[in-house]
């Protein structure tokens, strides 16, 4: 069994599946993100969990 760990989840499939409840900015705005900008990330936990395996920060 592989060791538990974290990775950053790709938000594009989530936004495509739930466009009205999961907002994702336009591609040009995402491409313009630079050093010092604040962004939200989704961390996915790879290991046994009781309820949720992801955390948005």
C-alpha positions, 0 to 999 in steps of 0.5 A, a space after each residue: 500500500 502506498 503512503 498517504 499524502 497530498 496533491 493539488 486537485 485539478 478544478 476544471 472537471 469539478 467546474 464543468 460538472 457543477 458550473 453554477 455552484 463551483 466558480 472558475 474564472 475565465 482562462 485568460 484571468 487564470 493565465 494572468 495569475 502571477 507571483 504575489 496573487 492570492 488563489 484558492 487551491 484544492 488539496 486532495 488527501 490520498 489515504 483513508 478518511 472518515 468523510 472528506 478527502 479534499 480541502 479547499 483553501 
